[in-house]
Amino acid sequence: MTITQLQYVLAVAEHKNFTLAAEKCFVTQPTLSMQIQKIEEELNILIFDRSKKPIQLTDIGQKIVNQAKNIVNEADRIKDIVEQQKGFIGGEFRLGIIPTIMPTLLPMFLSNFIKKYPKVKLLIEELNTDEIIVKLKNGHLDAAIAATPLEDEKIKEIVLYFEPFVAYIPEHHASFQKEEIEVADLNLNEILLLQDGHCFRDGILNLCKNGSDIDQTNFQIQSGSFETLIKLADEGLGTTLLPYLHTLDLKESDKLKLRNFKEPKPAREVSLIYPKSELKMQIIDALRSTIAGVVKGAIVFQNVQIISPLQKK
């Protein structure tokens, strides 16, 4: 059997369709089917149950797919070892970034990175955390930037920075008169939240659960952007919490409505995450050093309390 044949098996296992798998592998469907059949004949087993729709793995097929992932990863590692030995930092690199980090962090480091590493072709995709984890495990992303810790044994994390939560409190609200606030000052039933799927939303829920009981049936307004939440707050519909970097670009009149938390400030941990296979580490290290260089001047908070981004069961 060959590495290419194993890649075809992995493609069918992922897409559960021979035609779609062939398209993803840039071969014809008969070619892909023939190569997979050759492996099945060589091993004298069936990897796929073709009688089911969509196509399913057989029991032995699942074991073969698990091993095939390891073999293909190790084959990729050989190329990686050679490039590292040559000191080459280049090639295609697929990076995922969660939506609440993308608009603030990306403009801070992208230009510097491109200038310093012109041979790297960055393919950047905005994805939520669940999508990132799936794509990292399936080999469709090389790394990602997300809120951590994720508590996933198949993913490694390099902490980039800690980003405090900042309250946005309009003038009519009772807490507007306070210079700093505490978690106890928050009423979750009046906090405007991002919609489901955003880990920043889950972080806020985790933060507020530490301070008081909540009634989630009262969540009526949920948006996909911080800009919308700010406008709704200004209309008297509640308050909201923002990540610190997002507050740097607010209008001066809006900055007057920001309130920091007392220390230790609740914060999210932002990390560069990647599969345990540790491929393309030279580019991952280059990303880490570039980002560290630009954020160290923007985020100088030390006494923080890390809030989990994971939705509590």
N, C-alpha and C positions, 0 to 999 in steps of 0.2 A: 504494500500500500504506500501511497505518497502523501506528502503534506497537502498537496492540492486536493486530493480526494477527501482528506479529513476536513478541509475547509468547506468542501461541498456538503459534507454530512452536517457540519455545524450550521450552515446556512439553512438547510431544510429543517433542522431541529428548531431553529429560531423562528422561521417564517411559516412553518407547517404547510408549505405549498411548494411543489417542485418548480413551477413556472416562475413564481416570485423569487425563489432562491436563485434560479438561473440568472434572472435579471440583475440581482444584486452582485452576483459573481462574474457578470459580463461574459456569459457563455450561453449557448443554446440549451433549451430544456432537454433535448435528447442526449446531448453530450454529458450534462450533469447526471441525468438518470443512469446512463450507461456506466459512468465512473462509480457511482454509489452501488450499483448492482455488482460491479467487479469486486468491491470490498466485501459485500454480503456473500458472494460466491466463494471468495478466498477464505472467509471465516466460517462459512457454512451456517450462517444465521441470518435472521431478518432484523435490520436495525429499525425499520419503520413498518408500522401497521398501515398499509395503504387502503385497507377496507374502510377505515374511519375517516370522517370529514369533520374538521380538518385532520390532516395526517398526524398520527400519534407515534411516539417512540414506543418500542417494545421494552420489556423490562431489561433485557440485555443491551438493547439500544441505548437506554439511558446511561448505563455504566460505560458504554463505549464513548458516548458524547462527553461525559465527564473527563475521561482520560484524553480524548481528542483535544479538549480545551487546553489541557496541560502541555500536550505535545506541540500544538501550534504556538502557544506562548513561548515555550522554550526555543522553538525554531526562530521566532522573532527576536529572542534574546541574543542569539548568535550574531545577527546583523547589528544589534545594539552594542554588543561588546566591541565589535570592530570599529564602529563609529566613535565610541568613547575612547578607544585606544588611539585613534587618529586625532582626537580632540575636536571632532566635527560637531558643530551645533547647528543643525539645519534639518530640512525636510518638513513634511506635513505634520502638524500637531493640532489635535482636536480638543478644544477647551470648552467646557460648559460653565456657565455662571448663573447663579440664581437671580431672579428679577429684582430683588431688593438690594443687591450689590452691584449689578451690572451698570446702571446709569451713573453711579458715583465713583466707583473704583476704576472701571475700564478707562475713562478719559485720563485718569491720573497716571497710568503706567504704560498704556498701549504705544504711544508715540516714542517713548524712551526705549521700549523693548524692540520695536521695529528698527530703530536706528542702530541699536547695539548688536542686534542679531538679524541682519537682513536676509540670511539664508533660511530662516524659519518661516514657513507658511502657516500662519495661525488661522484655524477655522473655528470661529467663536459662535457658540449657540446659547441662547437664553433658555433655561430649563428650570423647572422646579426641582426640589431635592429628590423626590421619588424618581423622577425621570432620569436625573443624573446618576443615581445609584444603579438603575437598570442598565443604562448605557455604558457605565464603567465596567460592570460585570460582564456585559456582552461584547466588550471590546470595541464599542462604537465611540468612546471618548478615551483620550489619553490621560486627562486630568480634569479637575473642576475646582471652582472656588465656591464654597458654601459655608453655611453656619454649622458649627460642630459643638460638641462631639456627637458623632452619629452612632457610636457603639456597634459598628459592623466589622466583624473580624476579617472580612475580605478586602477592606479598604484601609489604606494608611492615610494619616493626616499630619500636615505640617502647619502649625499655627502661624498665621501671618500677623494678626493684631486682634485686640479686644475693642469692640465698638459699643459705647454706652447707649442705653435707651434715653431719649430726651422727650419730655412731655410738651405737647403743644396745647396751650390752655388759652382760650379766647378771653377777652376783657370782662365779659359778663359773668364768668365762672368764679366761684368762691375762692378757688385756689390760686387765682391770678395774682392776688396780693402777696403770696408767699415768694420768697427769694429762691428757696429750694423746697422740694417736696419729698415725701416718703411714699412707699408702696401703700401704706394705710390710707393715704389721701385719695387713692384711685377708687372709683366706682366702675367696675367692669361693665355694668349695664348701660353706662353712658359713654364708654370708649368706642370710638369708630374704628372698625377693624378691617384689615385686608381680607379678601375672600379666602375660602378654603383652598388649601394647596400651597399657601405661603408659609414657610417656616417662621417668618417674623411674627405672623399671627399666633402661631403655636407658642412662640416665646412669650408673647404678652399674656396669653392664657395661663402659662406656667408661672409667670411672675405674679399675676394677681391671685392665683389659687393659693400662693404662699401666704397671702395677707388676709383673705376673707372668703367666705362662701359666695358662690356665684350662681346666678340663674341664667343659663345659656339660652333659655327660651326667649329672652328679651333681645337677642341680637337681631336687629332688623335691618341695619345698614351695613353692607359689606362691599368694599370696592377693590379694584385691582391696582389702584395707584395712590401714592401718598398725596399727590396734588389734589385729587378729588376729596380725600379725607380732610385735608386742610381747609378746603373751601366749605365743606359741610360743617366743620367746626366753627368757621367764621359766621355761618348762618344760624348759629345757636343750637345745632343738633347734637352737640357733645364735645368731647375732647379726643385727642389721639396721641399715640406715641410714635416717634420717628427714630431711625438710626442716626447716630451723630453725624456721619459724613453727609447725609442728606440735608442736614440743617445748615451746612456751610453755604449752600447756594440759594437760601431763602432771601426774599426781599428784607431790607432793614426793618420795615414796619412789622413783618411777620416774626422776625427774630426777637422782637420785644415780647412775644407771647410764649417764648420757649422757657421751660423751667427744668433745670438739672435736678437729679436725685441727690440726696445726701449720700455720703460715702458709708459703706461701699456701694458704688454706683452699679445698678443692674446693667449688665452688658451681654452682648453676644460674642462668641468666639468665632472668628472668621479664619478659615484654613484652606490651604491648597490640598486637595485630596486626590488620590490616585490608587489604582489596583495594587494588590500585594505583589504582582508579577514584576513591578518596578521597571517597566520598560521606558525608554527615552528619559532617563533620569537626568541627563545633561541639560535637557530643555526644561525639565521641572525645576532643577536647581537655578537655572537662569531666570525663570519666572519668579521664583521665591526671592532671589536677591534683588531683582528689579522692583518688585512690589514693596519689599522691605525698605528700599531706599527712598521711595516716594511717600510712604505712609508714616514713617517715623517722625516727620515734622508736623503731620496733620493730627495724629492721635498720640497724646502724651499721658493718658490716664493710667494710673498704677493701681489704685485701690478700687478694684471692681469685683463684682459677684457675677460669675458666669451663669446665665439662664439657659437651660436646655432648649434646643430647637425642636425636640421630638414631641410629637403629640402624645399626651398621656392616655393610656388605655383606660 
